[in-house]
Amino acid sequence: MRIEHVPAGAWENQMYFGKPDYESDWAWINMTNPRTFRLHPDEAARLNFTDSVMVKPGEDFSSMLGVIHNLHCLRRLRQMLYPEYYYPNEAEDMKQHNFGHALHCLEALRSSVMCYPDLNPHPFYWSGMKYHDITVSAKVTRQCVDWDVMQERLEPRNFKDTELMRGTGPPA
C-alpha cells in the first residue's frame, strides 16, 4: 500500500480515455496484465471455485481478479465510444454481442463500485462549463495498492488461454 496525493487535474488523463491510438492501447494492455490468476486447489475450495475451468496440467483452477475484470470492462466501454477505430465494418450480430457485453460490463462495474466504494471525499469546484458548471475535483489523498508490486506478485500465477482445459468447469 502507498499514500497517493492526486492533483485536481488528474482526471484529464488522455492516455486511457483520450482518442484511441497504438500507445493508449498498449497502456491498457500493460495495465491489465497479468489478466489471469491460477488458484491452487486449497484456495479454490476455500472460495467455492472448484467448478471453475481448470488450467493445465489439471490441478489448478482459472480465475481473474475482479479489478482486472473491471478494468477490462472500462476498456471495452471506451472502445464502444470509438466504433470507427475498434469495430470498423462490424457485422450486425457482432454489434448485438458487443451491446450485450457492454450491459454486462455496466452491471459488473455498478456492483463492484457499490461493494467496494471509494469513500474518500472530493471537493467541488466551479468549472465554468455551460452544461456542467459545478463539478467534483480529482484532488484527494488516499491509500492505494502499489499496482506494479501487485502485477509482479500475480505474474508467476498467470496462465495463457491455451492452458485452459476444455470439458472442465460448468456447462455453458
Phi, psi and chi 1 to 4 in degrees:
 res  aa     phi    psi   chi1   chi2   chi3   chi4
   1 MET       -  151.4  -62.0  -60.4  -94.8      -
   2 ARG  -146.1  156.0   60.9 -178.7  173.0   75.3
   3 ILE   -90.2  133.1  -59.2  -62.7      -      -
   4 GLU  -122.8  131.5  177.0  179.1   79.4      -
   5 HIS  -108.1  108.9  -57.1  -78.2      -      -
   6 VAL   -94.1  126.1 -179.0      -      -      -
   7 PRO   -74.9  162.3   26.8  -32.6      -      -
   8 ALA   -57.4  -36.3      -      -      -      -
   9 GLY   -90.9   11.7      -      -      -      -
  10 ALA   -62.4  -26.5      -      -      -      -
  11 TRP   -77.2    0.4  -71.0  -20.6      -      -
  12 GLU   -90.1   16.5  -64.0  167.8   14.4      -
  13 ASN   -60.5  117.0 -176.3  -23.1      -      -
  14 GLN   -89.0  -13.4  -65.0  -64.5  -56.2      -
  15 MET   -62.4  -43.5  177.3   58.2   68.5      -
  16 TYR   -97.2  -23.7  -63.3  105.7      -      -
  17 PHE  -130.5   13.1  -69.8  102.6      -      -
  18 GLY   -84.0 -167.7      -      -      -      -
  19 LYS   -59.4  140.6  -77.0 -171.4   79.5  168.8
  20 PRO   -69.1  143.2   22.3  -28.5      -      -
  21 ASP  -160.6  176.0   59.9   22.2      -      -
  22 TYR   -56.2  -45.3  180.0   82.6      -      -
  23 GLU   -63.3  -43.4 -172.5  178.1   -6.9      -
  24 SER   -69.7  -36.4   68.7      -      -      -
  25 ASP   -62.1  -42.3  -73.9  -19.4      -      -
  26 TRP   -68.4  -33.2  -89.0  106.7      -      -
  27 ALA   -62.3  -42.4      -      -      -      -
  28 TRP   -64.2  -44.2  -84.1   99.0      -      -
  29 ILE   -61.0  -46.6  -71.0  167.4      -      -
  30 ASN   -64.9  -36.7  -70.6  -29.6      -      -
  31 MET   -68.1  -30.6 -179.3  174.3   51.5      -
  32 THR  -102.0   20.1   55.7      -      -      -
  33 ASN  -112.3  143.0  -86.8  -40.6      -      -
  34 PRO   -71.6  142.5   22.0  -26.5      -      -
  35 ARG   -79.9  -34.8 -103.2  178.6   86.5   84.3
  36 THR  -111.1  163.7   58.1      -      -      -
  37 PHE  -144.5  121.1 -176.2   70.4      -      -
  38 ARG   -83.0  119.7 -167.4 -179.4  -74.1  -94.0
  39 LEU   -96.4  128.8  -76.6  175.3      -      -
  40 HIS   -73.9  157.1  -58.8  -50.3      -      -
  41 PRO   -52.9  -42.0  -28.0   35.4      -      -
  42 ASP   -66.5  -36.2   59.3  -40.6      -      -
  43 GLU   -68.4  -43.3  -63.9  166.4  -34.7      -
  44 ALA   -62.1  -40.2      -      -      -      -
  45 ALA   -65.2  -42.9      -      -      -      -
  46 ARG   -63.4  -33.9 -158.8  168.1   45.3 -110.5
  47 LEU   -93.7    0.9  -64.8  168.4      -      -
  48 ASN    59.7   43.6 -166.0   25.7      -      -
  49 PHE  -111.0   18.5  -85.6   22.5      -      -
  50 THR   -72.8   -1.0   54.0      -      -      -
  51 ASP   -99.2    4.8   62.2  -14.5      -      -
  52 SER   -71.6  157.9 -174.2      -      -      -
  53 VAL   -58.9  138.5  172.4      -      -      -
  54 MET   -87.1  157.9  -63.8 -169.5   80.2      -
  55 VAL  -112.3  136.6 -178.9      -      -      -
  56 LYS   -57.8  139.6  -67.7  176.9 -175.8  173.7
  57 PRO   -86.3    4.5   30.0  -32.4      -      -
  58 GLY   120.4   12.2      -      -      -      -
  59 GLU  -102.6  -34.3  -63.7  173.0    6.0      -
  60 ASP   -97.2  161.7  -65.0  -29.6      -      -
  61 PHE  -113.6  146.3  -64.2   87.4      -      -
  62 SER   -82.9  145.4   60.3      -      -      -
  63 SER  -158.4  171.0   71.8      -      -      -
  64 MET  -139.6  135.1  175.2 -174.3  -78.1      -
  65 LEU   -65.0  142.5  -67.5 -176.4      -      -
  66 GLY   -55.4  -38.7      -      -      -      -
  67 VAL   -63.8  -35.7   66.2      -      -      -
  68 ILE   -68.9  -40.7  -59.8  -62.6      -      -
  69 HIS   -62.7  -42.0 -178.5 -105.1      -      -
  70 ASN   -61.7  -42.7  -70.7  -15.4      -      -
  71 LEU   -65.6  -39.1  -72.1  169.2      -      -
  72 HIS   -56.7  -43.7  153.9   80.4      -      -
  73 CYS   -66.1  -42.2  -78.7      -      -      -
  74 LEU   -59.9  -43.8  -77.2  173.8      -      -
  75 ARG   -62.4  -42.5  179.3 -179.5 -176.3 -153.2
  76 ARG   -63.4  -42.8 -176.4   67.0  152.6 -165.9
  77 LEU   -65.1  -38.8  -68.1  169.0      -      -
  78 ARG   -60.8  -44.3  174.2 -175.1  177.9 -102.3
  79 GLN   -60.0  -34.7  -71.1  170.6  -20.7      -
  80 MET   -71.4  -18.7  -68.1 -170.4   74.2      -
  81 LEU   -75.1  -16.6  -67.2  173.4      -      -
  82 TYR  -126.6   61.0  -61.5   98.8      -      -
  83 PRO   -61.8  -31.5   22.6  -31.5      -      -
  84 GLU   -66.3  -25.6   66.4  -74.8  -13.0      -
  85 TYR   -88.6  -46.5 -176.9   85.3      -      -
  86 TYR   -92.5  -27.4  -69.7  104.3      -      -
  87 TYR  -132.3   52.8  -52.4  109.7      -      -
  88 PRO   -66.0  140.1   25.5  -32.3      -      -
  89 ASN    57.2   36.9  -52.9  -45.7      -      -
  90 GLU   -68.5  130.1 -178.8  178.6   33.0      -
  91 ALA   -71.5  155.1      -      -      -      -
  92 GLU   -59.5  -40.4 -170.5   56.4   40.5      -
  93 ASP   -66.2  -32.9   62.3  -25.8      -      -
  94 MET   -71.4  -36.0 -173.6   54.8  119.5      -
  95 LYS   -59.7  -43.9  -79.7 -176.9 -172.3  176.4
  96 GLN   -64.4  -42.4  -69.7  -57.2  -48.1      -
  97 HIS   -60.1  -48.0  168.0   77.2      -      -
  98 ASN   -63.5  -36.4  -76.1  -24.7      -      -
  99 PHE   -63.2  -46.5 -176.0   79.6      -      -
 100 GLY   -61.9  -39.4      -      -      -      -
 101 HIS   -63.9  -40.4 -165.7  158.8      -      -
 102 ALA   -63.2  -41.8      -      -      -      -
 103 LEU   -63.3  -42.5  -66.3  176.5      -      -
 104 HIS   -57.6  -45.4  152.4   83.6      -      -
 105 CYS   -65.1  -42.1  -78.0      -      -      -
 106 LEU   -60.1  -42.6  -73.5  169.4      -      -
 107 GLU   -67.9  -40.3  176.5   55.9   20.0      -
 108 ALA   -61.4  -43.4      -      -      -      -
 109 LEU   -68.0  -43.0  -69.0  166.8      -      -
 110 ARG   -58.5  -49.8 -178.1 -154.6   62.4   79.6
 111 SER   -68.4  -34.1   65.3      -      -      -
 112 SER   -68.0  -43.9 -176.2      -      -      -
 113 VAL   -63.6  -36.9  166.6      -      -      -
 114 MET   -74.0  -30.2  -68.4 -177.1   74.6      -
 115 CYS   -77.3  -41.4 -175.5      -      -      -
 116 TYR  -122.0   70.1  -65.2  102.0      -      -
 117 PRO   -72.2  146.2   26.3  -32.8      -      -
 118 ASP   -82.1  108.9  179.9  -12.8      -      -
 119 LEU   -96.8   15.0  -60.8  175.3      -      -
 120 ASN   -78.1  129.9  -66.1  -64.5      -      -
 121 PRO   -72.3  144.2   17.6  -21.6      -      -
 122 HIS  -123.3  136.5  -68.4 -100.5      -      -
 123 PRO   -77.9  155.0   27.3  -32.5      -      -
 124 PHE   -90.3  158.9  -80.7  102.5      -      -
 125 TYR  -150.6  158.9   70.2   96.4      -      -
 126 TRP   -80.9  121.6  -64.4  106.7      -      -
 127 SER   -86.9  -26.9   70.7      -      -      -
 128 GLY    77.4    4.2      -      -      -      -
 129 MET   -81.9  144.5  -66.0 -171.9  -61.8      -
 130 LYS   -59.9  -44.9 -178.5  178.0  178.0 -179.8
 131 TYR  -100.5   -2.0  -62.1  108.2      -      -
 132 HIS  -154.3   68.8 -157.4 -104.2      -      -
 133 ASP   -74.5  -20.7   66.2  -20.5      -      -
 134 ILE  -122.7  135.7 -170.7  164.5      -      -
 135 THR  -146.9  169.7 -167.4      -      -      -
 136 VAL   -94.4  145.7   69.1      -      -      -
 137 SER   -93.1  154.4  171.4      -      -      -
 138 ALA   -75.2  -14.1      -      -      -      -
 139 LYS   -58.9  120.0 -176.3  179.0  177.0 -179.1
 140 VAL  -164.2  154.0   70.3      -      -      -
 141 THR  -114.4  127.7  -62.4      -      -      -
 142 ARG  -149.8  163.9   60.1 -172.2  176.1 -167.7
 143 GLN   -97.2  129.2 -172.4  174.0   11.0      -
 144 CYS  -128.2  155.4  -61.3      -      -      -
 145 VAL   -66.5  140.8  167.8      -      -      -
 146 ASP   -80.7  101.5 -173.7  -40.8      -      -
 147 TRP   -59.1  -43.0 -161.6 -101.7      -      -
 148 ASP   -62.0  -41.7  -66.2  -26.6      -      -
 149 VAL   -65.8  -42.2  168.6      -      -      -
 150 MET   -61.1  -44.2 -176.2 -172.9   77.3      -
 151 GLN   -62.4  -41.1  -74.0  177.8  -52.4      -
 152 GLU   -61.3  -40.5  -73.6  172.4   21.0      -
 153 ARG   -73.4  -28.3  -69.9 -174.3  179.2  159.7
 154 LEU   -80.6  -29.1  -70.2  173.5      -      -
 155 GLU   -52.9  -44.5 -174.9   55.3   43.0      -
 156 PRO   -63.0  -18.3  -19.1   28.6      -      -
 157 ARG  -104.1    7.6  -64.9  175.6   76.4  168.0
 158 ASN   -71.5  157.7 -169.3   24.4      -      -
 159 PHE  -144.7  160.4   59.3   87.6      -      -
 160 LYS   -91.3  154.0  -62.7  177.8  179.5  130.5
 161 ASP   -56.2  -31.5  -71.1  -12.5      -      -
 162 THR   -69.0  -13.1   55.8      -      -      -
 163 GLU   -88.7   -6.2  -65.6  177.0   85.9      -
 164 LEU   -70.4  139.5  -67.8  170.6      -      -
 165 MET   -98.7  112.9  -64.0  176.4   62.3      -
 166 ARG   -61.7  147.2  -67.3 -125.5  175.6 -108.1
 167 GLY    85.8    0.5      -      -      -      -
 168 THR  -110.1  162.3   64.2      -      -      -
 169 GLY    84.5  176.0      -      -      -      -
 170 PRO   -70.0  154.3   22.3  -28.5      -      -
 171 PRO   -67.9  155.9   18.8  -25.1      -      -
 172 ALA   -68.6      -      -      -      -      -
